[in-house]
Amino acid sequence: MAAAKHPFAQLLAVAREVSFMKGAELVRQGEASRGCFLIRAGSVEASVALPGGGSLAVAQFRDGDMFGEMALIERGVVSATVVAQSNVDAWFVGRDDFRALVASREVAALEVQRTITRTLSDKLRVLNDRVKGYPAVEDRPATEAAPAADPLALVKRSRHASFDWKSFLHVLPFFEGFDAQEIDELASSGKVLELPRGAWAFVAGRPADSCYLVIRGALEVFTRSETLERRVAVAGPGELVGFMAVINAAPRANNARAREACCLLEIPRAAFLDIYNGASGATVSLHHAIHRSLMRSIGRTNTQLTRLISHARLTAAGNQAAELEAALHGQIFRVDAES
């Protein structure tokens, strides 16, 4: 793949060329993450050291592939050792250099951030599909039918709620890093609605016309089969729900309903994308907030993978354990719990 045609080609403005001999380590399991690599020529293999001894190959990368892109947006640790299988020429992009490029609101850098968002979304979808294939303690009987139509079709939207909702916004974790004008820009793009406990917010498979910021209360996000439900997350105040389907113009992947009475800021898709695809200060702050949310979601899925790996080891299901280990550590990066 020619570098100029690669979706991350804009990163070359802040990249440095690096070369490795066959057998050299590009990154080592357990060390602090520093940035990402774009392979120009050659091949590398990622492997993870297993608790009982030995190692497991979890991923391979070759010409045109990138790994470690999550390290551009969050501090953490490397989850697998990556070794050159041949002589390798690559570009390395450091996290601090990339973040400086984004802070300058360079159009190319913002587009790279959007590409990273799509990449992380794809990783999360693949991981979640893998987890769904195994029974989990979160599974429970599905006790009610999903609504056949939009469950919010008749719910009143307003600029007002039963309390002063705007005064809550600056303390919500979602708005960390936003200034007052940026908060107002995002808040004024939508309206609020209030739901009683148990009310559905959206249904898997339906179009994603809006995303929802929880201001008060909580939404439960869950998957559903014919007979079972599985909780994905409980989104409390400051959590943005349903945004990836909006960004990707995709149907809802999950369901959501009010775990307790809640107040939501509903942001229509067009208004959300105007900010997300822009180049303002609010655009940069929104990108950072979305990445924080995605990393939390990936972290939750990785916790489930870790539990499934432990169960597979205890039951001597070696093949399952290896498959799940590959899914977990093939990400090459994990968020440091203290970051």
N, C-alpha and C positions, 0 to 999 in steps of 0.2 A: 504494500500500500504506500503510495507516495505521500510524503509528509505534508505537502501542500494541500492535499485533498482530505487529510485527516480532520475530523471534527474538532480536534484540539490543536490544530496547527497554529492558532493565534497565540498559544502559550510559548511558542518559540521566541517571542520577543523578550521573555524573561528567563529563557532556558539556557543552560550551559551544556556543552557537549561532554560526554563521559564515555570511556571505553573500558571493557573488562576482558581479561583473558579467560579461556575456558577453565571452569572450576572455581572462579572467583565468586565471592558472596556480594550481591548488590545490597541486600538488607538482611538483617538477622532477627529471628524470632525473639521477641521480648524487648528489643531496643526501642527508643523513642522514635516516633515517626517524624520525618523531616519534609517530605514532599512526595512527588510522583515521578515515575519514569515513563518515557515514551520510547519504545524499542525501534531503532532505525534499521538495524540489521542484526541477525542472530536470533538465538532462542534461549529462554531461561525456564527453569522449573522451580515451583514453590513447593516446599515440603514442611511438615510440622513434626516436631518431636513428640512421641506418644508417651503417656505416663508410665507404661509398663516397659519402656525401652523400644528402640527402633524408631523409624520415621515413616511417614505416609505422604506420598506425593498428592498434592491437592489442586494444582493448577499449572498450566503451561502458557507462556506468552512468547510471541515471535514478532516478526516484522510488522510494524504498524500498530501493535497492541500497546495499551497503556495499563499500568497498575499503580495503585496507591493514590488514586485521585481523591479518595475520601480524606487523605491527610492534608489536602489543600484547604479544607474548610474547618477542620477540627483537630486539636491535639489528641494524641493517643499513642498506642504502641503497635508495633508490627507483630502480626499474629502468625507469620510463617517466614521461614528462611528462603530467600530467592537466590539461586545459584545459576551462573552462566553454563549452559550446556554446549556452547560453542563460543568463539570470540564474539563479543557483543559491542556494537556501537549504539549509543542511546543519547537522549536528552534528559536532563534532570531539571525539574522545576521546584524550587523551594517554596514552602508555604508562605513565608514572610514576603517574598518577592511577588507572589501571586496576589496576596491580600493588598499589597500596596498598589498593584495595578487596578484591582477592583475599586479601591477607595478613590482612585482618580477618576472613576466613572468612564473609563475607556469603553467604548461601545463593544469592541472585540472581547474585552475581559468579561463584560456582563453577559455576552452571548456564551462564552465558555462556562460561566457559572450556570446558565440555564441548561447547557449540555450536561454539566455535572449533575444537576438536579434530575434530569431525565435518566442518566446513568444510574444514580442511586435509586431512583424509583424502580427501574428495571431489576436491579439487584434485590430490592425488597420484595418485589412481586415473585421472583424466582424462589427466594428463601421461604416466603409464606406458602407458596404452592408445595414446596418440599415438606414443610411442617404439617400441612393439612393431610398429608398422606399417612400420618401416624396418629393413633389414639392419644388423647391428652387428658389430664385431670380437669381441664376447663370444659370438656364436652358435657352437655346436658340435654335433656329432651327439649325439643321445640314444642312449646305448649300453645302457641297461637299462630294463625296464618298471617303471612305478610300482607300488608295492604296491596290491593290490586292496582290502585291509582296513586298519584302523588299524595302522600299523607299530609303535606303542608298546603295543599291547594286552597283550603278554606281558612287557614290561619291568618289572623290579622297581622300586618306589618305596620310599623310606625317609627317615627323618630323619637318616640317617648315610650317609657316602660313604667312599671309600678314603683320604680325607685330611680334615683339619679345615676343611671348606668355610665354616663360619660366620665363621672368622677372616679370610676373604678379603673379606667383604661390604663392610666400611667403606671399602676402598680402590677398589672398583669405581666407574667413572664414573657409572653409573646412579644411585648413592646420593649424589651430590653434593647437598648441601643437606638431606639427611635427618639427624635426630639418631638416637642409638642406639636409642631406644624405637620410632621410626618404622621403622627398619630391621628391628627384631625383629618388629614388627607385620606387615610384608609377608612376611618370611621364614617366619614361623610359619604363614602361611596356605597354604603348599605343602609339597611334598616334593621330594627330589632324586632324579635318575636319572642313570646313566652310560651313554654310548653309545660303541661302537667306531667307528673311522674308516669312513666309507661307509654307516653305518646311517641310515635315513630317520627323520626326526622327525615330519613331517606331509606330506600330499599335497593339492594343489590340488583344490578342489571338495568336500572333506569338511567336516563340521561342525567348528567351532572350540570345543572344550570346555575348552581351557587355553591359557595363554601361557607362554613359557619365557625365563627369565633365564639367560644363559650365564655360568657361574661360572669354568669353566676350559675351554680348548680353543676350538673355533670351529664354527659352523653356516654352511653355504652355503645361501643363499636364492636360488631360481631359478625362472624360468618355463619352460614346456615346451609344445611343439607335437607333432605326430605324429612329426617327424623331427629336431627341433632343440631344444636347451636354451639358455637365456641366463641368465647369472649376474646377479642383482639386487644382491646384497650378500654380504659375508662378515662375519658377526656374531661378534665376539670377546668376551672377558670384559667384562661390564658392559653388554652389549646385550640389550634385551628384544625378543623375536621373537614375532610372531603376535598382538599385542595388539589391533590394529585390528579384526580379524575377531571377536574376543571382544567388544569394545565395541559393534560394530555388529550383533552376532548374525548375521553373514554367513558363508557358506562361505569356506574358505581361498582366497585369491587366488593364492598361490604355493606352491611346494614347499620343503622344507628337509631337508637331511641333514648328517651330521657330516663336516666337511672334515678334521677330525682328532679323535682321541678327546676326548670332552668330558663335562663334568658340567653338568647343567642343573637349575635350580630350576623345577619345574612348579607353576604357580599355577592352580588350577581356576577356571573362569569365574565361578561364584557368589561365591567368596571374593575374587577380584579386583574384581568389581563392587561388593561391599560396601564396599570401601575407596574405589574410584574415585568412587562415587556418594554418598559420605558428606560430612562437613564437619569432619573432624579435621585435625590437623597432618599426618598421613600422607597424607590426601587432597590437600592443597595441594602437598606435596612430590612425590607421584605425578604430579599434573597437570604440574608443571614438567618432570619427567623424561620424560614422554610427549611433551611439546612439543619438547624437545631432540631426541628420537629422530625425530620427524616432520620437523623442520627438516633434520636430517642426511639423511633419506631424500629429501626434496625437493631438497636440494643435489646428491645423487648423480644424480637424474634430470635436473636442470638441466645437469650436466656432460655427460651423454649428449646432451641437446638441443644444447648448444653444439658438440659434435663433429659432430653430424649437420648443423647449420647450416654449419659450415666445409666439410664435404664437399659439400654442395649448392652452395655458392658456387664451389668449385673446379671442379665439373662443369657449371657454368652452368645448374643446375636452379633457375631463379629462383622458380618457383611453390612448390616445396618449401621453399626457403629462407625465403620470406615466411610460409608457413604455420607453420614451426617458430619463426620469430622471434615471431610472434603468440602462440604457446603459451608461449614463454619469458618474454617481457616483459609479456604480459597479466596476469601475477601481480602487477605493480606494485611488488613488493618482493622483494629477495633478501638473504640473510644476508651480513653483512660477514665476510670470511674471518678478520678479526682480532677479531671480537666474542666 
